[in-house]
Amino acid sequence: IVATDPVPSWDQYGTLIHLTIGSPDSLPPLLIPDDTLVCQGQISGITISPFNAYTNGSQYQWYSPQFNNGQPFYWDYNPLLINWGGAPVGTYWLTVREYNYGCWGPWSDTVYIDVIGTPSTAIVGPVSVCLGDTVEYHTSFLAGTYYSWTSNSLVTVIDTSNNEITVVFDSVGVANLSVYALNECGSNTGQKNITVHALPDVVAPQD
């Protein structure tokens, strides 16, 4: 740029204007989590690829409704490290976009993280049933958890599906159900005793 009114007047090239034009990647960054299933108290990372903060001065804005009171936030390093200590069990999601000298790149695809703990094995269902009843029992479900159900001879298993079981009670007495649950955070066993009552005898008089 040639100055039309320079100071001093003879220095037509004494005024320089530096213009920086932002240039974020046109494609959204890729998010690579260390694992999509983590235990409470574990520390895990999410890596951005490509990461241009060190090569062209980009910043990265993260967003999740479950972090920072739902407000976008910046993290200057790669990967983003998350301490899941105290985090309630559940599914969390995050996304990120590149910011380069006033210009925004597109948001990345969302990454989902399931936070789990030692499985709960409290069996939910009635403790008093009648002979011949078909009943469903269940325990709390956790992603990435293996469930195994067993019962005594008073029970016939009709169907099992992870944390659920459907049974029919064939004999009078005290039936027993138990469930064993295992995931990478630990294991647990739960039991439930169910009283099976006989059907009442009904005698009608001839009149």
Secondary structure as UniProt FT lines:
FT   TURN            9..10
FT   TURN            12..13
FT   STRAND          30..33
FT   STRAND          37..39
FT   TURN            40..41
FT   STRAND          43..49
FT   HELIX           53..56
FT   STRAND          59..63
FT   TURN            65..66
FT   HELIX           68..70
FT   STRAND          73..74
FT   STRAND          80..83
FT   TURN            85..86
FT   STRAND          90..100
FT   TURN            101..102
FT   STRAND          103..104
FT   STRAND          111..116
FT   STRAND          128..130
FT   TURN            131..132
FT   STRAND          134..138
FT   TURN            143..144
FT   STRAND          146..151
FT   TURN            153..154
FT   STRAND          155..161
FT   TURN            162..163
FT   STRAND          164..169
FT   STRAND          173..183
FT   TURN            184..185
FT   STRAND          186..197
//
